[in-house]
Amino acid sequence: MKTRQLIITAAMLAVTGGAMAQTQVPASPGMVAPASTANGVSNDPYVQKRQSDADAKAEYKADKKSINQQSKADKKAAKQEMKAQKKAATAERNAELAQPQPKTDMNKGH
């Protein structure tokens, strides 16, 4: 079991080391930087995809925030309306209880 873990760890380190070596290679005179247009947008499809994903994520977050704020406002309004209805119902009940009730004899019919 330990041998297997050591082999897996060594393989991961080799892959990580290779990735780091690729990023640290100095640019040779023959290498060309990725082309970009005048407005700063790259012609590289991977960069364009990454940028469009970032834009979509930002738009999603903004929409989510807006919807969340609207939901909170709606919830607050509904809560205020419920409190007002409860207050009105309580006042109506108290008014009915304050009126004198006609006395009836429950034992007359029996």
Secondary structure, DSSP 4 states (H G I P E B T S, - for coil): -HHHHHHHHHHHHHHHHHHHHHHTPPPPTT--PPPB-TTS-BS-HHHHHHHHHHHHHHHHHHHHHHHHHHHHHHHHHHHHHHHHHHHHHHHHHHHHHHSPPPP--TTTT-
